[in-house]
Amino acid sequence: MNLKKLQEIAEEKKLPQYRAKQIIRAVYHEGVGSFLEMTTLPKDLREALEKEVQIFSFAVEKIIAAKNRQTIKAILKLSTGEISETVFIQTKPGMWSACISSQAGCAMNCAFCATGQNGFKRNLTAEEISDQVLFWKRYKTQQNITGTFSNVVYMGMGEPFANWKNVKESLRILLDPALLAFGARGISISTSGMPEGIVNLAKEFPQINLALSLHFATDEKRTKYMPVNKYANLAALRGALKTYFSLIKRKVFIEYLMLDGVNDTKEDAQDLAEYITSVGNAYLLYVNLIPYNTTASSFTASFTDTMRAFRNSLFRRGISVTVRKSMGADIDGACGQLAGSSV
Ligand code: SF4
């Protein structure tokens, strides 16, 4: 919701403080979708708010649910015309998580990612980012979806640390008990590898989880498939992780997309284990092996046996590792598939 506009109206109309609180509670906690529904407000105020304040900063173009209804994707049209996407995922029975975007498109151009292939459009505002969470909160209530919604991952379109100012502001809206009221430990930020962002997160939001999309453990391969590595290579990321652990002792997730014949060999597993060990505090680094979801790119997913062997190889070297379940591939709502083009 446009909180600045609400504040302006409150000042202009000299509303008592409790009125603004009442409006905020109705929108953020009671799932109200129109000011006209707020019958506890005077009629002229309801009408003025409806005319001047938008509850959502985007229009929802389409909602697509996976066959098992455990993954639901919303395609959003921003007020300036660009498309962004957000996904609601049942991660465990009764546990829901929102995967939200921080940009429309992405400039990082990772070779395996549908979003990156379509280029960068613009940064999302703090309101456009936090409204994705507000949207799912309201959707869950309206659709009578049971279970808890306490997790948010910044893992949709875009590189969150490339839009840090607005991401930071959106985090404040998520964490504010009067607004979205999420716990910091339920929120994760995923980066393709921006060292200063990693350090800033540890300094400014030490309770928020960090996920690093590493995907390749040699500079040669990483630079080939993830151009961000030219700007910050593996040594720079190691330095950022060391600083991170000097500031906080918090578990960091290392995301590793499994690509057939590209990064899934015995040597790749060895390179990854060596890299993780070289960071220090290896007990705080958790590797998630992610099955690749086919996009328009030429990559294919690693075979199940290959993934198992890769996992076992890391495990034998003392690395914490799990194979993650892929969700929502049938609606292009899985990792690396948010291309803004499914309308
Ligand atoms: S994987 Fe992430 S950082 Fe890379 S292009 Fe896709 S959205 Fe951007």
Residues whose N, C-alpha, C, O or C-beta is under 5 A from the ligand:
A	BS01	SF4	C106 M108 N109 C110 C113 T115 G116 G156 M157 G158 E159 S192
